[in-house]
Amino acid sequence: MFDRNLFHDLPAELPSELTDILVENRYVRIERIVSTGHASPEGFWYDQDQAEWVVLLTGAARLLMEGESEPIFLKPGDHLLIPAHRKHRVEWTSPQEATVWLAVFFCDSA
Amino acid sequence: MFDRNLFHDLPAELPSELTDILVENRYVRIERIVSTGHASPEGFWYDQDQAEWVVLLTGAARLLMEGESEPIFLKPGDHLLIPAHRKHRVEWTSPQEATVWLAVFFCDSA
């Protein structure tokens, strides 16, 4: 019954962002994402078919929404809802510690 | 665009468990739940139509699943999946600090 801990199994070295799928079915997908200094590639924008609710749990990040001039700075506990097809990119994550995100992707229709 | 912080707005005194709905549509409901020493009433069992993925973010709790002899002790980061209609109750939460849970309820059918 008892599953896992979001803050365990954080690799000491992380060549690229690490994504673990915690729950997945046709309605919802819950992911733990770990970044250590990683950012979206230059010019890359996420453009997702599903809505995403995301919370930053440890570390720090800057998230840029398309059309905004300034990124959003996220600290632990900060959460936001990204509608489907709202383009966004991760400009920066802290290089000094693991940034742990929890993301819930879900169908957006009313 | 930027919403809120899960660890802000924690009441100093909490007469009963506090639930904030962060996202809700027909497929998914995301809740922040704050407990400070609260437990399920004697003899009460949660029996939910939807599956629930839950993570404890701060504090500590003991969760009992029906049919198990021992509760599960949860510390920050611990998460588990509770299938629909799997009866469970909160036996105990820490009286000394806010226990913040994040719960994602979703349709369970394949």
Backbone of each chain as ProteinMPNN parsed JSONL, in Angstrom:
{"seq_chain_A": "MFDRNLFHDLPAELPSELTDILVENRYVRIERIVSTGHASPEGFWYDQDQAEWVVLLTGAARLLMEGESEPIFLKPGDHLLIPAHRKHRVEWTSPQEATVWLAVFFCDSA", "coords_chain_A": {"N_chain_A": [[0.823, -1.204, 0.0], [1.847, 1.263, 0.889], [3.712, 3.702, -0.769], [5.999, 5.62, -1.857], [8.611, 8.139, -1.487], [8.753, 11.543, -2.255], [11.093, 12.929, -2.03], [13.152, 11.228, -1.902], [15.67, 9.156, -3.507], [16.976, 11.033, -5.086], [19.098, 11.751, -7.584], [22.643, 12.153, -7.283], [24.141, 13.235, -9.312], [22.924, 14.628, -12.256], [22.448, 14.211, -15.446], [20.465, 15.021, -17.213], [17.133, 16.402, -17.034], [14.996, 14.656, -14.778], [12.255, 12.527, -14.945], [9.617, 11.03, -13.253], [6.855, 8.975, -13.542], [4.076, 8.932, -11.58], [1.386, 8.378, -11.342], [-0.858, 7.314, -13.819], [-3.467, 7.505, -16.075], [-6.27, 7.54, -18.335], [-7.307, 9.973, -17.697], [-5.69, 11.496, -16.07], [-2.307, 12.419, -15.286], [0.318, 12.084, -13.108], [3.339, 13.492, -12.272], [6.65, 13.341, -10.954], [9.203, 15.635, -11.201], [12.609, 16.217, -11.533], [15.061, 18.645, -11.428], [18.316, 19.959, -11.891], [19.721, 22.653, -12.224], [18.96, 22.488, -14.81], [17.424, 23.674, -17.84], [14.901, 24.645, -20.238], [15.684, 23.855, -23.632], [17.245, 26.324, -25.732], [14.978, 28.393, -27.341], [12.973, 26.503, -27.198], [9.591, 25.643, -26.5], [7.179, 24.451, -24.253], [4.184, 22.957, -25.305], [1.286, 21.893, -24.635], [-1.224, 19.332, -24.812], [-2.807, 18.838, -22.654], [-4.096, 20.344, -19.643], [-2.003, 21.636, -17.047], [-1.306, 21.409, -13.694], [1.021, 22.648, -11.504], [3.463, 22.361, -8.95], [6.215, 23.704, -7.222], [8.452, 22.062, -5.167], [10.945, 21.756, -3.843], [14.016, 23.652, -4.06], [14.49, 26.061, -6.693], [13.141, 28.044, -9.367], [12.791, 29.593, -12.616], [10.127, 30.423, -14.596], [8.902, 30.934, -17.789], [6.169, 32.352, -19.403], [4.732, 32.323, -22.604], [4.603, 35.389, -24.318], [4.78, 36.935, -22.095], [6.864, 39.357, -20.539], [8.537, 39.026, -18.398], [9.967, 36.35, -16.51], [8.354, 34.059, -14.184], [9.226, 33.767, -10.864], [9.779, 30.945, -8.968], [9.388, 29.523, -5.792], [9.727, 27.111, -3.056], [6.607, 25.529, -2.613], [5.149, 27.245, -4.189], [2.614, 27.371, -6.615], [0.961, 26.806, -9.753], [-1.482, 27.034, -12.387], [-1.432, 25.85, -15.612], [-2.958, 26.385, -18.526], [-4.091, 24.136, -21.154], [-2.122, 24.162, -24.079], [-1.049, 26.622, -23.484], [1.771, 28.203, -24.026], [4.994, 27.649, -22.624], [8.164, 27.882, -20.908], [11.02, 26.59, -19.158], [13.167, 28.737, -17.796], [15.285, 28.724, -16.059], [16.76, 26.742, -13.493], [17.737, 26.201, -10.102], [21.209, 25.72, -9.758], [22.399, 24.671, -7.576], [21.084, 22.871, -5.988], [18.662, 20.212, -5.766], [15.848, 20.734, -7.705], [12.631, 19.979, -7.111], [9.719, 19.172, -8.696], [6.188, 18.809, -8.709], [3.879, 17.656, -10.923], [0.642, 17.779, -12.287], [-1.107, 16.554, -14.863], [-3.986, 16.985, -16.825], [-7.226, 16.396, -18.387], [-8.864, 19.115, -19.909], [-11.338, 19.983, -20.648], [-14.645, 21.234, -19.99]], "CA_chain_A": [[0.0, 0.0, 0.0], [2.659, 2.461, 1.008], [4.449, 3.788, -2.018], [7.333, 6.193, -2.035], [8.826, 9.492, -0.981], [9.119, 12.431, -3.374], [12.416, 13.529, -1.839], [14.153, 10.17, -1.928], [16.141, 8.768, -4.844], [17.4, 12.18, -5.889], [20.463, 11.424, -8.023], [23.673, 13.147, -6.947], [24.435, 13.926, -10.572], [21.761, 14.483, -13.114], [22.844, 14.747, -16.755], [19.32, 15.745, -17.777], [15.976, 16.401, -16.159], [14.509, 13.308, -14.472], [10.804, 12.498, -14.782], [9.014, 9.775, -12.812], [5.391, 8.989, -13.61], [3.576, 8.352, -10.328], [0.026, 7.913, -11.632], [-1.225, 7.633, -15.203], [-4.569, 6.835, -16.756], [-6.717, 8.386, -19.447], [-7.789, 11.263, -17.2], [-4.722, 12.251, -15.28], [-0.943, 11.892, -15.165], [1.038, 12.788, -12.05], [4.778, 13.295, -12.464], [7.689, 14.041, -10.193], [10.264, 16.079, -12.109], [13.765, 16.714, -10.779], [15.985, 19.431, -12.247], [19.448, 20.543, -11.143], [20.358, 23.586, -13.154], [18.478, 22.313, -16.182], [16.454, 24.628, -18.377], [14.436, 24.239, -21.561], [16.63, 24.251, -24.684], [17.057, 27.624, -26.387], [13.919, 28.438, -28.353], [11.961, 25.456, -26.996], [8.414, 25.961, -25.678], [6.199, 23.398, -24.012], [2.866, 23.252, -25.875], [0.712, 20.633, -24.18], [-2.643, 19.092, -25.067], [-3.54, 18.79, -21.39], [-3.798, 21.355, -18.636], [-0.997, 21.2, -16.075], [-1.152, 22.096, -12.411], [2.381, 22.31, -11.098], [3.97, 22.982, -7.721], [7.634, 23.51, -6.951], [8.519, 21.588, -3.769], [12.26, 22.149, -3.314], [14.827, 24.34, -5.058], [13.983, 27.332, -7.213], [13.065, 28.03, -10.831], [12.137, 30.703, -13.331], [9.256, 29.884, -15.634], [8.453, 32.008, -18.678], [4.971, 32.099, -20.189], [4.835, 33.034, -23.884], [3.929, 36.679, -24.344], [5.135, 37.7, -20.905], [8.23, 39.861, -20.667], [9.344, 38.589, -17.256], [9.625, 35.021, -15.989], [7.816, 33.915, -12.832], [10.178, 33.1, -9.977], [9.059, 29.98, -8.131], [10.066, 29.001, -4.608], [8.966, 25.954, -2.575], [5.192, 25.717, -2.297], [4.467, 28.028, -5.231], [1.926, 26.516, -7.571], [0.177, 27.514, -10.757], [-2.225, 26.257, -13.37], [-1.061, 26.204, -16.984], [-3.981, 25.817, -19.411], [-3.621, 23.43, -22.345], [-1.599, 24.967, -25.19], [-0.415, 27.879, -23.051], [3.195, 27.873, -24.186], [5.838, 28.066, -21.512], [9.488, 27.253, -20.871], [11.783, 26.758, -17.925], [14.329, 29.559, -18.118], [16.4, 28.5, -15.119], [16.549, 26.112, -12.183], [18.907, 26.366, -9.24], [22.262, 24.729, -10.011], [23.019, 24.259, -6.312], [20.277, 21.908, -5.244], [17.651, 19.58, -6.6], [14.519, 21.342, -7.788], [11.634, 18.918, -7.26], [8.398, 19.635, -9.115], [5.109, 17.845, -8.846], [3.015, 18.146, -11.999], [-0.565, 16.996, -12.54], [-1.66, 16.839, -16.197], [-5.369, 16.468, -16.845], [-8.106, 16.904, -19.438], [-9.198, 20.486, -19.592], [-12.68, 20.354, -21.09], [-15.486, 21.52, -18.809]], "C_chain_A": [[0.859, 1.257, 0.0], [3.632, 2.539, -0.154], [5.864, 4.324, -1.853], [7.403, 7.582, -1.442], [9.363, 10.368, -2.111], [10.545, 12.941, -3.271], [13.516, 12.478, -1.722], [14.59, 9.928, -3.373], [16.432, 9.982, -5.714], [18.841, 11.915, -6.304], [21.438, 12.544, -7.67], [24.066, 13.934, -8.195], [23.33, 13.611, -11.561], [22.115, 15.067, -14.48], [21.699, 15.477, -17.457], [18.174, 15.645, -16.784], [15.447, 14.971, -15.987], [13.004, 13.362, -14.242], [10.367, 11.11, -14.351], [7.501, 9.921, -12.881], [4.858, 8.243, -12.394], [2.19, 7.736, -10.51], [-0.232, 8.231, -13.101], [-2.437, 6.816, -15.616], [-5.109, 7.806, -17.81], [-7.117, 9.787, -18.993], [-6.695, 12.145, -16.61], [-3.34, 11.605, -15.378], [-0.231, 12.743, -14.116], [2.518, 12.454, -12.196], [5.573, 13.992, -11.371], [8.802, 14.366, -11.181], [11.389, 16.662, -11.262], [14.71, 17.41, -11.751], [17.125, 19.898, -11.347], [20.203, 21.432, -12.114], [19.869, 23.447, -14.581], [17.475, 23.395, -16.56], [15.98, 24.084, -19.716], [15.479, 24.656, -22.596], [16.247, 25.612, -25.278], [15.953, 27.53, -27.443], [12.822, 27.401, -28.175], [10.833, 25.96, -26.105], [7.59, 24.704, -25.476], [4.856, 23.853, -24.578], [2.053, 21.969, -25.713], [-0.783, 20.542, -24.447], [-3.471, 19.094, -23.783], [-3.198, 20.003, -20.535], [-2.777, 20.775, -17.661], [-1.092, 22.067, -14.828], [0.197, 21.676, -11.869], [2.758, 23.058, -9.824], [5.465, 22.692, -7.633], [7.772, 23.171, -5.471], [9.865, 21.864, -3.113], [13.005, 22.858, -4.429], [14.205, 25.653, -5.473], [14.028, 27.28, -8.731], [12.514, 29.349, -11.346], [11.418, 30.124, -14.534], [8.758, 31.047, -16.479], [7.231, 31.558, -19.457], [5.102, 32.918, -21.479], [4.032, 34.338, -23.836], [4.192, 37.527, -23.121], [6.587, 38.174, -21.053], [9.132, 39.339, -19.552], [8.968, 37.182, -16.83], [9.045, 35.111, -14.577], [8.878, 33.199, -11.999], [9.393, 32.207, -9.033], [9.947, 29.499, -6.999], [9.21, 27.868, -4.034], [7.541, 26.3, -2.132], [4.437, 26.49, -3.348], [3.845, 27.091, -6.264], [1.149, 27.357, -8.565], [-0.468, 26.535, -11.718], [-1.853, 26.766, -14.757], [-2.1, 25.577, -17.915], [-3.344, 25.067, -20.581], [-3.218, 24.444, -23.418], [-1.169, 26.378, -24.794], [1.084, 27.6, -23.067], [4.037, 28.453, -23.055], [7.179, 27.354, -21.599], [10.146, 27.493, -19.512], [13.061, 27.501, -18.285], [15.546, 29.168, -17.287], [15.91, 27.65, -13.963], [17.852, 26.231, -11.409], [19.956, 25.311, -9.548], [22.793, 24.11, -8.726], [22.264, 23.173, -5.571], [19.295, 21.284, -6.215], [16.373, 20.407, -6.543], [13.53, 20.219, -8.081], [10.291, 19.571, -7.575], [7.416, 18.484, -9.013], [4.145, 18.425, -9.881], [1.837, 17.2, -12.183], [-1.128, 17.451, -13.885], [-3.057, 16.246, -16.258], [-6.145, 17.08, -18.007], [-8.727, 18.203, -18.964], [-10.646, 20.841, -19.879], [-13.635, 20.391, -19.892], [-16.372, 20.318, -18.434]], "O_chain_A": [[0.635, 2.186, -0.776], [4.298, 1.558, -0.485], [6.815, 3.553, -1.724], [6.411, 8.132, -0.963], [10.294, 9.993, -2.824], [11.147, 13.336, -4.27], [14.675, 12.808, -1.471], [13.977, 10.417, -4.322], [16.174, 9.975, -6.917], [19.723, 11.861, -5.446], [21.103, 13.726, -7.748], [24.294, 15.143, -8.137], [22.873, 12.474, -11.677], [22.085, 16.285, -14.657], [21.926, 16.431, -18.202], [18.244, 14.893, -15.812], [15.451, 14.181, -16.931], [12.529, 14.156, -13.43], [10.703, 10.12, -15.002], [6.934, 10.873, -12.345], [5.153, 7.064, -12.202], [1.867, 6.71, -9.913], [0.137, 9.305, -13.575], [-2.434, 5.589, -15.52], [-4.45, 8.795, -18.131], [-7.251, 10.69, -19.818], [-6.772, 13.373, -16.648], [-3.224, 10.389, -15.534], [-0.185, 13.968, -14.223], [2.902, 11.285, -12.239], [5.22, 15.083, -10.921], [9.284, 13.494, -11.904], [11.154, 17.494, -10.386], [15.108, 16.839, -12.766], [16.911, 20.198, -10.172], [21.183, 21.023, -12.736], [20.299, 24.187, -15.466], [16.777, 23.951, -15.711], [16.588, 23.167, -20.268], [16.097, 25.711, -22.45], [15.075, 25.986, -25.314], [16.005, 26.678, -28.33], [11.84, 27.409, -28.917], [11.072, 26.617, -25.091], [7.332, 23.97, -26.43], [4.436, 24.989, -24.36], [2.123, 21.07, -26.551], [-1.514, 21.525, -24.329], [-4.68, 19.322, -23.815], [-2.138, 20.608, -20.692], [-2.704, 19.559, -17.479], [-0.976, 23.29, -14.892], [0.491, 20.484, -11.78], [2.418, 24.228, -9.646], [5.919, 21.587, -7.928], [7.271, 23.9, -4.615], [9.909, 22.179, -1.924], [12.676, 22.694, -5.604], [13.482, 26.283, -4.701], [14.845, 26.568, -9.315], [11.868, 30.108, -10.623], [12.006, 29.436, -15.369], [8.249, 32.033, -15.947], [7.248, 30.507, -20.098], [5.534, 34.071, -21.445], [2.899, 34.355, -23.356], [3.864, 38.714, -23.106], [7.425, 37.473, -21.621], [10.344, 39.22, -19.732], [7.785, 36.844, -16.789], [9.225, 36.106, -13.875], [9.369, 32.141, -12.392], [8.453, 32.656, -8.377], [11.099, 29.119, -7.208], [8.078, 27.678, -4.478], [7.319, 27.245, -1.374], [3.21, 26.41, -3.41], [4.479, 26.14, -6.722], [0.73, 28.474, -8.263], [-0.059, 25.381, -11.843], [-1.949, 27.96, -15.04], [-2.119, 24.357, -18.077], [-2.2, 25.331, -20.95], [-3.895, 25.451, -23.627], [-0.95, 27.23, -25.655], [1.6, 26.858, -22.23], [3.825, 29.577, -22.6], [7.309, 26.34, -22.286], [9.857, 28.471, -18.823], [13.926, 26.973, -18.984], [16.684, 29.266, -17.744], [14.78, 27.812, -13.502], [18.93, 26.347, -11.992], [19.636, 24.123, -9.596], [23.548, 23.138, -8.768], [22.784, 22.614, -4.605], [19.117, 21.759, -7.337], [15.88, 20.737, -5.464], [13.571, 19.592, -9.139], [9.796, 20.408, -6.82], [7.779, 17.324, -9.209], [3.658, 19.545, -9.73], [2.004, 15.981, -12.23], [-1.572, 18.59, -14.028], [-3.283, 15.13, -15.792], [-5.78, 18.128, -18.539], [-9.066, 18.37, -17.792], [-11.14, 21.87, -19.417], [-13.449, 19.671, -18.911], [-17.135, 20.39, -17.471]]}, "seq_chain_B": "MFDRNLFHDLPAELPSELTDILVENRYVRIERIVSTGHASPEGFWYDQDQAEWVVLLTGAARLLMEGESEPIFLKPGDHLLIPAHRKHRVEWTSPQEATVWLAVFFCDSA", "coords_chain_B": {"N_chain_B": [[-1.558, 34.924, -13.73], [0.255, 33.64, -11.995], [-0.279, 31.783, -9.098], [-0.546, 30.705, -6.111], [0.787, 29.824, -2.826], [1.461, 26.76, -1.285], [2.193, 26.637, 1.334], [1.561, 28.947, 2.558], [-0.819, 31.083, 4.259], [-1.524, 29.463, 6.42], [-3.556, 28.782, 9.013], [-3.206, 30.015, 12.364], [-4.639, 28.945, 14.441], [-6.729, 26.169, 14.277], [-9.81, 25.094, 14.146], [-11.049, 22.942, 12.914], [-10.243, 20.513, 10.367], [-8.834, 21.949, 7.43], [-9.794, 22.536, 4.139], [-8.794, 23.334, 0.913], [-9.835, 23.798, -2.345], [-7.987, 23.465, -5.183], [-7.931, 22.91, -7.885], [-10.576, 21.94, -9.985], [-12.478, 19.864, -11.954], [-14.471, 17.818, -14.171], [-12.879, 15.627, -14.287], [-10.812, 15.645, -12.462], [-9.802, 16.557, -9.144], [-8.007, 18.747, -7.179], [-6.745, 19.121, -4.016], [-5.674, 21.09, -1.253], [-5.031, 20.127, 1.985], [-5.164, 20.92, 5.363], [-4.144, 19.944, 8.512], [-4.11, 20.018, 12.061], [-3.366, 18.225, 14.427], [-5.765, 17.057, 14.045], [-8.012, 14.298, 13.535], [-9.734, 11.548, 11.953], [-13.183, 11.228, 12.85], [-14.128, 9.011, 15.542], [-14.7, 5.748, 14.48], [-15.294, 6.558, 11.91], [-14.924, 6.142, 8.41], [-13.299, 7.018, 5.427], [-14.807, 6.63, 2.282], [-14.553, 6.584, -0.862], [-15.687, 7.618, -4.111], [-13.887, 8.189, -6.059], [-10.498, 7.577, -7.116], [-7.645, 8.357, -5.089], [-4.695, 10.117, -5.014], [-2.246, 10.87, -2.751], [-0.088, 13.07, -1.009], [1.969, 13.747, 1.763], [3.122, 16.801, 2.879], [4.143, 18.573, 4.842], [4.65, 18.181, 8.396], [3.211, 15.36, 10.129], [1.607, 12.152, 10.056], [-0.712, 9.485, 10.808], [-2.114, 6.959, 8.984], [-4.784, 4.813, 8.521], [-5.607, 1.901, 6.817], [-8.517, 0.125, 5.954], [-8.82, -3.118, 7.286], [-6.166, -3.46, 7.693], [-3.812, -4.04, 10.293], [-2.023, -2.274, 11.38], [-1.433, 1.241, 11.384], [-0.217, 3.373, 8.705], [2.672, 5.239, 8.912], [3.238, 8.534, 8.052], [5.569, 10.752, 6.682], [7.066, 13.934, 5.661], [6.901, 14.149, 2.148], [6.202, 11.519, 1.716], [4.103, 9.455, -0.195], [1.063, 8.067, -1.468], [-1.199, 5.863, -3.221], [-4.637, 5.645, -3.155], [-7.036, 3.462, -3.928], [-10.332, 3.859, -5.433], [-13.036, 3.549, -3.196], [-11.514, 2.152, -1.368], [-11.432, 1.789, 1.886], [-10.457, 4.082, 4.421], [-8.875, 5.838, 7.138], [-7.863, 8.752, 8.999], [-5.804, 8.372, 11.578], [-4.263, 9.915, 13.244], [-2.785, 13.144, 13.461], [0.06, 15.269, 13.649], [0.095, 17.228, 16.586], [1.639, 19.418, 16.937], [2.378, 20.987, 14.826], [1.565, 22.287, 11.573], [0.09, 19.959, 9.482], [0.394, 19.497, 6.176], [-1.304, 18.368, 3.448], [-1.38, 17.221, 0.084], [-3.828, 16.395, -2.135], [-4.941, 14.462, -4.841], [-7.744, 13.761, -6.531], [-9.287, 11.485, -8.716], [-10.878, 10.067, -11.661], [-11.11, 6.567, -11.891], [-11.366, 4.542, -13.7], [-10.149, 2.41, -16.312]], "CA_chain_B": [[-1.03, 33.598, -14.039], [0.847, 33.035, -10.819], [-1.394, 31.539, -8.2], [-0.492, 30.702, -4.659], [1.8, 28.978, -2.192], [0.809, 25.738, -0.45], [2.587, 26.765, 2.739], [1.089, 30.226, 3.063], [-2.202, 31.083, 4.74], [-1.789, 28.383, 7.37], [-4.13, 29.441, 10.19], [-2.518, 29.744, 13.627], [-5.511, 28.008, 15.147], [-7.548, 25.486, 13.283], [-10.802, 24.317, 14.897], [-11.24, 21.664, 12.222], [-9.407, 20.38, 9.189], [-9.089, 22.98, 6.421], [-9.622, 22.025, 2.774], [-8.893, 24.297, -0.192], [-9.857, 23.173, -3.667], [-7.073, 24.219, -6.042], [-8.363, 22.637, -9.257], [-11.699, 20.999, -9.993], [-13.349, 19.702, -13.115], [-15.14, 16.514, -14.09], [-11.886, 14.547, -14.309], [-9.804, 15.722, -11.406], [-9.924, 17.594, -8.118], [-6.77, 18.848, -6.408], [-7.036, 19.787, -2.749], [-4.725, 21.21, -0.15], [-5.695, 19.853, 3.257], [-4.305, 21.262, 6.502], [-4.596, 19.361, 9.777], [-3.223, 20.275, 13.205], [-3.839, 17.35, 15.49], [-7.082, 16.49, 13.725], [-8.089, 12.909, 13.09], [-11.103, 11.2, 11.575], [-14.012, 10.887, 14.015], [-14.179, 7.598, 15.942], [-15.581, 4.9, 13.681], [-15.508, 7.089, 10.561], [-14.019, 5.715, 7.338], [-13.495, 7.58, 4.098], [-15.168, 5.635, 1.273], [-14.639, 7.565, -1.938], [-15.99, 7.134, -5.459], [-12.742, 8.42, -6.93], [-9.171, 7.249, -6.598], [-6.969, 9.497, -4.476], [-3.247, 10.085, -4.811], [-2.046, 11.861, -1.704], [1.272, 13.231, -0.489], [2.101, 14.591, 2.946], [4.201, 17.744, 2.554], [4.757, 18.987, 6.11], [4.005, 17.555, 9.542], [3.271, 13.902, 10.238], [0.266, 11.576, 10.201], [-0.88, 8.032, 10.735], [-3.258, 6.65, 8.132], [-5.139, 3.393, 8.648], [-6.4, 1.323, 5.741], [-9.387, -0.916, 6.506], [-8.302, -4.471, 7.155], [-4.77, -3.517, 8.132], [-3.746, -3.947, 11.756], [-1.174, -1.153, 11.778], [-1.496, 2.402, 10.486], [0.972, 3.788, 7.953], [3.198, 6.522, 9.392], [3.623, 9.356, 6.899], [6.429, 11.916, 6.915], [7.053, 14.771, 4.464], [7.307, 13.537, 0.885], [5.593, 10.199, 1.535], [2.889, 9.52, -1.015], [0.448, 6.773, -1.77], [-2.395, 5.84, -4.056], [-5.753, 4.979, -2.484], [-8.051, 3.179, -4.955], [-11.722, 4.191, -5.098], [-13.73, 2.646, -2.252], [-10.625, 1.529, -0.378], [-11.752, 2.563, 3.085], [-9.281, 4.515, 5.178], [-9.128, 6.92, 8.09], [-6.686, 9.394, 9.574], [-5.779, 8.038, 12.995], [-3.522, 10.898, 14.028], [-1.835, 14.071, 12.832], [0.893, 15.94, 14.649], [-0.551, 18.388, 17.197], [2.622, 20.495, 17.16], [2.701, 21.733, 13.616], [0.575, 22.065, 10.522], [0.301, 18.881, 8.516], [-0.147, 19.907, 4.877], [-1.465, 17.283, 2.483], [-1.881, 17.531, -1.237], [-4.592, 15.223, -2.571], [-5.465, 14.508, -6.203], [-8.833, 12.796, -6.73], [-9.484, 11.343, -10.157], [-11.606, 8.885, -12.121], [-10.244, 5.407, -11.711], [-11.584, 3.511, -14.727], [-8.945, 2.268, -17.157]], "C_chain_B": [[-0.54, 32.924, -12.769], [-0.196, 32.936, -9.713], [-1.026, 31.712, -6.73], [0.629, 29.81, -4.155], [1.131, 28.038, -1.205], [1.094, 25.94, 1.038], [2.233, 28.13, 3.326], [-0.339, 30.049, 3.575], [-2.501, 29.863, 5.613], [-2.305, 29.03, 8.647], [-3.364, 29.06, 11.461], [-3.338, 28.766, 14.464], [-6.519, 27.436, 14.167], [-8.565, 24.62, 14.027], [-11.119, 22.986, 14.231], [-10.337, 21.656, 10.994], [-9.819, 21.4, 8.133], [-8.815, 22.41, 5.032], [-9.792, 23.164, 1.776], [-8.859, 23.53, -1.502], [-9.032, 24.037, -4.614], [-7.46, 24.091, -7.51], [-9.563, 21.706, -9.155], [-12.383, 21.023, -11.344], [-13.904, 18.282, -13.077], [-14.141, 15.357, -13.984], [-11.012, 14.494, -13.064], [-10.179, 16.787, -10.382], [-8.639, 17.574, -7.299], [-7.074, 19.673, -5.169], [-5.769, 19.953, -1.921], [-5.514, 21.024, 1.131], [-4.703, 20.159, 4.377], [-4.929, 20.71, 7.767], [-3.597, 19.789, 10.862], [-3.762, 19.475, 14.371], [-5.193, 16.725, 15.197], [-6.959, 15.04, 13.279], [-9.52, 12.662, 12.643], [-11.896, 10.88, 12.837], [-13.983, 9.373, 14.279], [-15.155, 6.827, 15.048], [-15.819, 5.367, 12.263], [-14.463, 6.541, 9.603], [-14.338, 6.507, 6.078], [-13.791, 6.437, 3.128], [-15.508, 6.429, 0.015], [-14.89, 6.919, -3.296], [-14.792, 7.287, -6.402], [-11.47, 7.891, -6.285], [-8.539, 8.525, -6.033], [-5.47, 9.209, -4.415], [-2.957, 11.2, -3.814], [-0.59, 11.872, -1.272], [1.204, 14.114, 0.75], [3.314, 15.497, 2.724], [4.893, 18.312, 3.78], [4.01, 18.275, 7.23], [4.18, 16.049, 9.538], [1.862, 13.387, 10.487], [0.353, 10.058, 10.276], [-2.198, 7.748, 10.03], [-3.534, 5.155, 8.245], [-6.003, 2.973, 7.47], [-7.245, 0.211, 6.354], [-8.783, -2.295, 6.261], [-6.842, -4.615, 7.536], [-4.742, -3.375, 9.656], [-2.955, -2.724, 12.211], [-1.359, 0.021, 10.834], [-0.159, 2.628, 9.779], [1.413, 5.124, 8.527], [3.713, 7.304, 8.192], [4.447, 10.551, 7.347], [6.511, 12.716, 5.618], [7.637, 14.069, 3.231], [6.681, 12.179, 0.65], [4.29, 10.326, 0.763], [2.353, 8.127, -1.254], [-0.81, 6.955, -2.591], [-3.468, 5.033, -3.324], [-6.83, 4.716, -3.543], [-9.445, 3.625, -4.479], [-12.29, 3.107, -4.179], [-12.795, 1.806, -1.378], [-10.784, 2.367, 0.889], [-10.492, 2.867, 3.894], [-9.676, 5.622, 6.14], [-7.808, 7.491, 8.583], [-6.739, 9.157, 11.075], [-5.208, 9.175, 13.831], [-2.815, 11.853, 13.093], [-1.11, 14.805, 13.954], [0.157, 17.132, 15.25], [0.361, 19.612, 17.259], [2.874, 21.383, 15.958], [1.587, 21.478, 12.61], [1.007, 20.873, 9.667], [-0.395, 19.297, 7.229], [-0.121, 18.703, 3.946], [-1.825, 17.879, 1.13], [-2.561, 16.267, -1.751], [-5.112, 15.454, -3.981], [-6.488, 13.379, -6.345], [-9.096, 12.701, -8.226], [-10.279, 10.081, -10.463], [-10.629, 7.739, -12.259], [-10.345, 4.419, -12.868], [-10.458, 3.556, -15.763], [-9.083, 3.007, -18.493]], "O_chain_B": [[-0.879, 31.772, -12.499], [-0.908, 33.899, -9.433], [-1.196, 32.8, -6.18], [1.319, 29.14, -4.923], [0.324, 28.469, -0.381], [0.34, 25.476, 1.893], [2.577, 28.423, 4.47], [-0.977, 29.019, 3.358], [-3.594, 29.301, 5.553], [-1.562, 29.759, 9.305], [-2.928, 27.919, 11.612], [-2.79, 27.874, 15.111], [-7.081, 28.151, 13.337], [-8.225, 23.531, 14.49], [-11.425, 22.008, 14.913], [-9.746, 22.675, 10.636], [-11.005, 21.681, 7.961], [-7.74, 21.867, 4.776], [-10.8, 23.869, 1.787], [-7.967, 22.714, -1.737], [-9.345, 25.21, -4.82], [-7.334, 25.042, -8.282], [-9.571, 20.787, -8.336], [-12.813, 22.074, -11.819], [-13.813, 17.613, -12.047], [-14.517, 14.239, -13.631], [-10.535, 13.431, -12.667], [-10.801, 17.795, -10.72], [-8.23, 16.531, -6.79], [-7.595, 20.784, -5.26], [-4.907, 19.074, -1.892], [-6.536, 21.676, 1.344], [-3.555, 19.717, 4.344], [-6.095, 20.97, 8.063], [-2.398, 19.905, 10.608], [-4.52, 19.985, 15.197], [-5.712, 15.953, 16.002], [-5.944, 14.621, 12.723], [-10.412, 13.464, 12.918], [-11.348, 10.323, 13.788], [-13.834, 8.571, 13.358], [-16.308, 7.229, 14.891], [-16.469, 4.671, 11.482], [-13.277, 6.478, 9.926], [-15.502, 6.653, 5.705], [-13.117, 5.406, 3.145], [-16.638, 6.891, -0.143], [-14.386, 5.836, -3.595], [-14.699, 6.597, -7.417], [-11.379, 7.774, -5.063], [-8.869, 9.632, -6.458], [-5.034, 8.207, -3.848], [-3.375, 12.341, -4.012], [0.057, 10.829, -1.181], [0.473, 15.104, 0.781], [4.405, 15.015, 2.417], [6.107, 18.513, 3.764], [2.881, 17.821, 7.044], [5.163, 15.524, 9.015], [1.025, 14.089, 11.054], [1.339, 9.443, 9.87], [-3.255, 8.234, 10.432], [-2.632, 4.333, 8.085], [-7.009, 3.614, 7.165], [-6.754, -0.56, 7.179], [-8.3, -2.594, 5.169], [-6.33, -5.724, 7.686], [-5.565, -2.663, 10.231], [-3.188, -2.199, 13.299], [-1.435, -0.166, 9.62], [0.884, 2.134, 10.208], [0.607, 6.05, 8.619], [4.523, 6.803, 7.412], [4.071, 11.269, 8.274], [6.071, 12.233, 4.574], [8.717, 13.481, 3.281], [6.626, 11.716, -0.489], [3.475, 11.205, 1.043], [3.092, 7.143, -1.244], [-1.4, 8.034, -2.649], [-3.241, 3.891, -2.926], [-7.471, 5.658, -4.008], [-9.694, 3.75, -3.28], [-12.051, 1.914, -4.37], [-13.234, 0.859, -0.725], [-10.328, 3.508, 0.953], [-9.596, 2.034, 4.029], [-10.708, 6.268, 5.96], [-6.779, 6.815, 8.587], [-7.616, 9.68, 11.763], [-5.609, 9.379, 14.977], [-2.3, 11.443, 12.053], [-1.622, 14.934, 15.066], [-0.358, 17.97, 14.509], [-0.086, 20.71, 17.592], [3.52, 22.424, 16.076], [0.773, 20.569, 12.778], [2.143, 20.803, 9.198], [-1.618, 19.433, 7.189], [0.925, 18.106, 3.692], [-2.492, 18.911, 1.047], [-1.949, 15.2, -1.8], [-5.659, 16.515, -4.282], [-6.142, 12.199, -6.285], [-9.125, 13.715, -8.923], [-10.35, 9.157, -9.654], [-9.486, 7.911, -12.681], [-9.49, 3.543, -13.002], [-9.895, 4.614, -16.043], [-8.162, 2.984, -19.309]]}, "name": "protein", "num_of_chains": 2, "seq": "MFDRNLFHDLPAELPSELTDILVENRYVRIERIVSTGHASPEGFWYDQDQAEWVVLLTGAARLLMEGESEPIFLKPGDHLLIPAHRKHRVEWTSPQEATVWLAVFFCDSAMFDRNLFHDLPAELPSELTDILVENRYVRIERIVSTGHASPEGFWYDQDQAEWVVLLTGAARLLMEGESEPIFLKPGDHLLIPAHRKHRVEWTSPQEATVWLAVFFCDSA"}
